């Protein structure tokens, strides 16, 4: 950490700035029904859970171990969850196998200093079923926040649990969702809709989608799911003139009424195992999977059952983006592609190399996506051709997608230290902006 001490004055400036400035104006209420300033990143895939960050910012496009690093903080254990950012704090989960605890950490946004650690589960690391995939962890679900509480999912003691904490790490409630039989792992993140927090846990033991009261964890509605392994996060979309809760996988594409859990429409489709969180242009919802079939498909969101287009690309893990009437996808094998959202026609593709598990983030006209080996590719959301902006390397193993807000990039990376792997959260910020 000695080589980063030069950033201490920058941290002080940022800290003073955050204290002295008036509260940020709230953005219009999103699909969650909640309002957040553009400087926050409250959910998996950002404010609207679609990988689109506020365009009112200029995050850095170049960095290294020392360049444009505001701070770096060690994270105990291992996890693939992404950071979330609320006000002057950053939150992240991890699973520490040495202590056998699953934890939530609260960090100071200005300095990276750890403010608190809450142990959510102690023990219960043994899993029933197959051994977990080598790329899976016991802390792969990203926190969702309503601005005053944190909601997190953990697989523990052969069950999935949703737990609520306050912003100081105090546990408020905990609800057991369902039994869970491991096939690959577990990584579904909760979503928020009005007074509800909604979590899912598809698996061979018989999964469920469960909506709980955010205040007390009481179950408001529960939907039983097919007995199949499946990994997407539930997500609220505005499509075909209404708000819908969409789940893909288990050989279905399912739309539910978020407040009641009642079926709006459901069709056979997708594939057995999906991972990506769906996105929409308001007319179609996208589904993609990699087992047993590779596919990307656009399904009409009006309940007509129409599959508008489909191809055989393998977009299994990284979620997609929709911008400018086009789909931007990063295939697992390292190919960036741009498709017309109405027709599915390919506009361009570019081999980036390496393999990818992170999902892309759109900031203004730039798309950021990081490979598993820590190389971040930044390219334009160009609908004519692939146009590179920059590439940067940080860490040697990266599976968590970044949070990009307030001109800062919060990214979770792993580095070899003394023969072991050590995880860190980095805050990247343009040094000129910080001064």
C-alpha positions in Angstrom: 0.0 0.0 0.0 3.0 2.3 0.3 2.9 3.2 -3.3 -0.6 4.5 -3.0 0.1 6.9 -0.2 0.4 9.8 -2.6 -3.3 9.6 -3.2 -4.1 10.6 0.5 -4.3 14.3 -0.3 -6.8 13.5 -3.1 -8.8 11.4 -0.7 -8.9 14.4 1.7 -10.1 16.7 -1.1 -12.8 14.3 -2.1 -13.9 13.9 1.5 -14.1 17.7 2.1 -15.9 18.1 -1.2 -18.5 15.5 -0.2 -19.0 17.2 3.2 -19.2 20.7 1.8 -21.5 20.2 -1.2 -25.3 20.2 -0.8 -27.2 17.0 -1.2 -27.3 15.8 -4.8 -30.6 16.3 -6.6 -32.6 13.1 -6.9 -33.1 11.5 -10.3 -36.7 10.7 -11.3 -38.1 7.6 -9.7 -37.0 4.4 -11.5 -38.8 1.1 -11.9 -38.1 0.3 -8.3 -40.3 3.3 -7.3 -37.4 4.8 -5.5 -35.3 7.9 -6.2 -31.5 8.0 -6.0 -29.0 10.7 -6.9 -27.0 10.1 -10.1 -23.9 9.6 -7.9 -25.4 6.3 -6.4 -25.3 2.7 -7.7 -27.9 0.9 -5.6 -28.5 -2.4 -7.4 -26.9 -5.1 -9.6 -26.4 -3.4 -13.0 -27.1 0.0 -11.7 -30.0 2.4 -11.0 -32.3 0.7 -13.6 -30.6 -2.7 -13.5 -29.9 -2.5 -17.2 -26.1 -1.8 -17.2 -26.7 1.9 -18.1 -24.9 4.4 -15.9 -25.7 8.1 -15.6 -24.3 10.0 -18.6 -23.7 13.0 -16.3 -20.2 11.9 -15.4 -16.7 11.5 -16.8 -15.1 8.4 -15.3 -11.5 7.7 -16.3 -10.7 5.9 -19.5 -7.1 5.1 -18.5 -5.7 3.6 -15.3 -3.1 1.2 -13.8 -2.0 0.1 -10.4 -1.1 3.7 -9.6 -2.6 5.9 -12.3 -6.0 7.3 -11.4 -6.4 5.2 -8.3 -8.2 7.1 -5.6 -7.9 4.2 -3.1 -7.5 0.5 -2.7 -9.0 -1.6 0.1 -8.4 -5.3 1.0 -11.5 -7.5 1.1 -11.2 -10.7 3.2 -12.3 -13.9 1.6 -13.7 -14.4 -1.9 -16.7 -13.3 -3.8 -18.0 -12.2 -7.2 -20.6 -9.7 -6.0 -20.3 -6.2 -7.3 -20.0 -3.1 -5.2 -23.0 -0.9 -4.5 -22.7 2.8 -3.6 -25.1 4.8 -1.5 -24.2 8.4 -0.6 -20.7 8.4 1.1 -20.5 4.7 1.5 -19.6 1.6 -0.6 -21.0 -1.9 0.3 -19.8 -5.3 -0.8 -20.3 -9.0 0.3 -17.7 -11.7 0.7 -17.2 -15.3 1.9 -14.2 -15.8 4.2 -13.4 -19.6 4.1 -10.7 -19.3 6.8 -13.2 -18.0 9.3 -16.2 -19.7 7.6 -18.3 -16.6 7.6 -20.4 -14.8 5.0 -20.1 -11.0 5.5 -21.1 -7.6 4.4 -18.6 -4.7 4.5 -19.3 -1.0 4.7 -16.5 1.2 3.3 -16.0 5.0 3.3 -16.4 6.3 -0.2 -13.8 9.0 0.1 -11.0 6.9 1.5 -11.9 3.2 1.2 -11.5 2.8 5.0 -13.5 -0.1 6.3 -16.3 1.3 8.6 -17.8 -2.0 9.7 -18.1 -5.7 9.0 -21.3 -7.7 9.7 -21.3 -11.5 9.8 -24.5 -12.6 8.2 -23.9 -16.3 8.4 -21.3 -18.3 10.4 -20.6 -21.9 9.2 -22.9 -23.7 6.8 -20.4 -23.7 4.0 -21.0 -27.4 3.1 -23.3 -27.7 0.1 -25.6 -30.5 -1.0 -25.4 -31.6 -4.6 -22.5 -31.3 -7.0 -19.3 -29.5 -6.1 -19.6 -25.8 -6.9 -18.2 -24.6 -10.3 -14.6 -23.4 -9.9 -15.8 -19.9 -11.0 -18.6 -19.8 -8.4 -18.3 -18.4 -4.9 -20.5 -18.3 -1.7 -20.8 -14.5 -2.1 -21.8 -13.9 -5.8 -25.1 -12.0 -5.2 -24.9 -8.3 -5.3 -26.6 -6.2 -2.7 -29.8 -4.2 -3.4 -30.5 -1.0 -1.4 -33.5 1.2 -0.9 -31.3 4.0 0.4 -31.8 3.2 4.1 -31.4 -0.6 4.1 -29.2 -3.2 2.4 -30.7 -6.5 1.1 -28.4 -9.4 0.3 -28.8 -13.1 -0.7 -26.6 -15.9 0.5 -26.5 -19.6 -0.1 -25.9 -21.1 3.4 -26.6 -24.5 5.0 -28.2 -25.8 1.8 -30.8 -23.0 1.7 -31.0 -19.5 0.3 -31.6 -16.6 2.7 -32.4 -12.9 2.1 -31.1 -10.7 4.9 -31.7 -7.0 5.6 -29.2 -4.7 7.3 -29.2 -1.0 7.9 -26.5 1.2 6.5 -24.4 0.8 9.7 -24.5 -3.0 9.4 -27.1 -3.8 12.0 -29.2 -6.9 11.0 -32.9 -6.0 10.7 -34.4 -9.3 9.6 -33.6 -12.6 7.8 -35.9 -14.7 5.7 -35.3 -18.3 4.5 -36.4 -18.5 0.8 -36.1 -22.2 0.0 -33.9 -25.3 0.1 -31.1 -25.2 -2.4 -29.3 -28.1 -4.2 -26.0 -26.9 -5.8 -25.5 -27.7 -9.5 -23.0 -24.9 -10.4 -23.4 -22.4 -7.6 -25.7 -19.5 -6.7 -25.6 -15.8 -7.6 -29.0 -14.4 -8.1 -29.3 -10.8 -6.8 -32.4 -9.3 -5.2 -34.5 -6.5 -6.8 -36.7 -3.9 -5.2 -40.2 -2.9 -6.3 -42.1 -0.3 -4.2 -42.5 -1.9 -0.7 -41.1 -5.2 -1.8 -37.7 -6.9 -2.1 -37.9 -9.8 -4.5 -35.4 -12.7 -4.6 -35.2 -16.0 -6.6 -33.5 -19.3 -6.1 -34.1 -21.7 -9.0 -32.6 -25.2 -8.4 -33.1 -28.9 -8.6 -34.6 -29.1 -5.1 -37.5 -27.0 -6.2 -36.9 -23.3 -6.5 -39.0 -20.2 -5.8 -39.4 -16.5 -6.5 -40.3 -14.8 -3.2 -41.4 -11.2 -2.5 -40.9 -9.9 1.0 -41.9 -6.7 2.8 -38.8 -4.5 2.9 -39.6 -3.4 6.4 -39.9 -6.7 8.2 -39.1 -9.6 5.8 -42.6 -11.1 5.9 -43.4 -13.0 2.7 -46.0 -11.2 0.6 -46.1 -13.7 -2.2 -44.3 -16.8 -3.3 -44.1 -18.5 -6.7 -42.9 -22.1 -7.0 -40.5 -22.7 -9.9 -39.6 -25.8 -11.9 -37.0 -28.2 -10.4 -34.1 -27.1 -12.6 -30.8 -25.3 -12.1 -31.0 -21.7 -13.2 -29.2 -18.5 -12.3 -30.7 -15.2 -13.4 -31.7 -12.4 -11.1 -35.3 -11.3 -11.3 -35.7 -7.8 -12.8 -38.4 -5.3 -13.3 -38.9 -3.9 -16.8 -41.2 -1.4 -18.4 -42.4 -3.1 -21.6 -45.6 -3.4 -23.7 -47.1 -0.5 -21.6 -46.7 -2.1 -18.2 -44.2 -3.0 -15.5 -43.3 -6.6 -15.5 -41.1 -8.9 -13.4 -39.2 -11.0 -15.9 -37.4 -14.4 -15.2 -35.7 -16.4 -17.9 -34.5 -20.0 -17.9 -36.0 -23.3 -16.7 -37.0 -23.6 -20.3 -39.4 -20.7 -19.9 -39.6 -16.9 -20.3 -41.9 -15.7 -17.5 -43.6 -12.4 -16.8 -45.2 -11.8 -13.4 -47.0 -8.9 -11.8 -44.4 -7.5 -9.4 -46.9 -6.6 -6.6 -48.8 -9.9 -6.6 -46.7 -12.5 -8.3 -49.6 -13.3 -10.7 -48.7 -14.5 -14.2 -48.9 -11.9 -16.9 -47.6 -14.2 -19.6 -45.3 -17.2 -19.9 -43.9 -19.0 -22.9 -41.7 -22.0 -23.5 -38.3 -20.8 -24.6 -34.9 -19.7 -23.4 -33.0 -22.8 -22.3 -32.6 -24.8 -19.1 -29.8 -22.8 -17.6 -29.6 -19.0 -18.0 -27.4 -16.5 -16.1 -27.9 -13.1 -17.7 -30.3 -10.4 -16.4 -32.7 -9.5 -19.2 -33.0 -6.1 -20.8 -35.7 -4.5 -22.9 -36.3 -1.9 -25.5 -39.9 -1.7 -24.4 -41.2 -4.0 -27.1 -39.1 -7.2 -26.6 -37.2 -8.8 -23.7 -33.9 -10.5 -24.4 -33.1 -14.0 -23.2 -29.8 -15.8 -23.6 -28.3 -19.0 -22.3 -25.5 -21.6 -22.7 -26.8 -24.9 -21.5 -27.9 -27.1 -23.1 -28.4 -24.7 -26.0 -26.5 -21.5 -27.0 -28.9 -18.7 -27.9 -29.8 -15.1 -27.9 -33.4 -14.4 -28.5 -35.9 -11.4 -28.5 -39.3 -12.3 -27.1 -42.3 -10.1 -27.6 -43.2 -8.5 -24.3 -46.9 -8.2 -25.0 -47.7 -11.8 -24.2 -48.3 -12.8 -27.8 -45.7 -15.6 -27.4 -43.8 -14.4 -30.5 -40.1 -15.0 -30.7 -39.1 -12.0 -32.8 -35.6 -13.3 -33.6 -33.1 -15.8 -32.3 -29.5 -16.9 -33.0 -27.0 -19.4 -31.7 -24.4 -17.1 -30.1 -23.2 -18.2 -26.7 -23.9 -15.3 -24.4 -24.2 -17.4 -21.2 -22.8 -15.2 -18.4 -22.3 -11.5 -19.4 -25.6 -9.6 -19.5 -26.4 -7.4 -22.5 -27.0 -3.7 -23.1 -29.6 -2.0 -25.3 -28.7 1.4 -26.7 -29.5 3.3 -29.9 -31.9 0.6 -31.1 -29.2 -2.0 -30.9 -28.1 -4.8 -28.6 -24.5 -4.8 -27.4 -23.3 -8.2 -26.1 -20.0 -9.7 -24.9 -20.0 -13.3 -25.7 -18.3 -15.6 -23.1 -15.5 -16.4 -25.6 -14.4 -12.8 -25.9 -16.3 -11.5 -28.9 -18.1 -8.1 -28.8 -21.1 -7.9 -31.0 -23.7 -5.4 -32.1 -27.2 -6.6 -33.2 -30.2 -4.7 -34.5 -32.7 -5.1 -31.7 -35.7 -5.3 -34.1 -34.3 -7.9 -36.5 -31.4 -9.5 -34.8 -29.2 -8.7 -37.8 -25.5 -8.5 -36.8 -24.0 -5.1 -37.5 -20.5 -5.9 -36.4 -18.4 -8.2 -34.3 -14.9 -7.9 -32.8 -12.8 -10.5 -31.2 -11.4 -9.0 -27.9 -9.6 -12.2 -26.8 -9.7 -13.8 -23.4 -12.9 -14.9 -21.7 -15.5 -12.8 -19.9 -17.8 -13.2 -17.0 -18.3 -9.5 -16.2 -21.3 -7.6 -17.7 -20.7 -4.4 -19.7 -21.6 -0.9 -18.4 -22.6 2.0 -20.7 -21.6 5.5 -19.7 -22.6 8.1 -22.2 -21.3 6.8 -25.5 -18.6 4.5 -23.9 -19.0 0.8 -23.0 -16.8 -0.6 -20.3 -16.3 -4.4 -19.9 -13.6 -6.4 -18.1 -12.2 -9.8 -18.9 -11.6 -12.5 -16.4 -7.9 -11.7 -16.5 -8.4 -8.1 -15.6 -8.3 -6.3 -18.9 -10.9 -3.6 -19.3 -11.9 -2.8 -22.9 -13.6 0.5 -23.5 -15.3 1.0 -26.8 -17.9 3.2 -28.4 -21.6 2.3 -28.5 -21.2 2.7 -32.2 -23.9 1.1 -34.5 -21.7 1.2 -37.6 -18.5 -0.4 -36.6 -16.4 -1.4 -33.6 -14.4 1.6 -32.3 -12.0 1.1 -29.5 -11.4 3.9 -26.9 -8.8 2.3 -24.6 -7.7 -0.9 -22.8 -6.5 -1.0 -19.2 -5.3 -3.8 -17.0 -5.9 -4.1 -13.2 -5.7 -7.3 -11.2 -5.2 -10.8 -12.5 -8.6 -12.2 -11.9 -11.9 -10.3 -12.2 -15.4 -11.8 -12.2 -17.4 -8.9 -10.6 -18.9 -6.2 -12.8 -18.0 -2.6 -11.9 -20.2 0.1 -10.4 -19.7 3.4 -12.2 -21.2 6.5 -10.6 -20.2 10.0 -9.6 -17.3 9.9 -12.1 -15.8 7.0 -10.2 -15.3 3.3 -11.0 -15.6 0.8 -8.2 -14.2 -2.5 -9.2 -13.4 -5.7 -7.4 -10.2 -7.5 -8.5 -8.0 -10.3 -7.3 -4.2 -10.3 -7.1 -1.7 -13.0 -6.0 -0.1 -12.1 -2.7 2.4 -14.4 -0.9 1.2 -17.4 -2.8 -2.5 -16.7 -2.2 -5.2 -14.7 -3.8 -6.1 -11.4 -2.2 -9.2 -9.5 -3.3 -9.5 -5.7 -3.3 -12.0 -3.0 -4.1 -10.5 -0.2 -6.1 -11.9 3.3 -6.5 -10.7 4.7 -9.8 -11.2 8.4 -10.6 -9.6 10.9 -13.0 -6.8 12.5 -11.1 -7.3 15.9 -12.7 -11.0 15.8 -11.7 -10.1 14.8 -8.1 -7.8 17.8 -7.8 
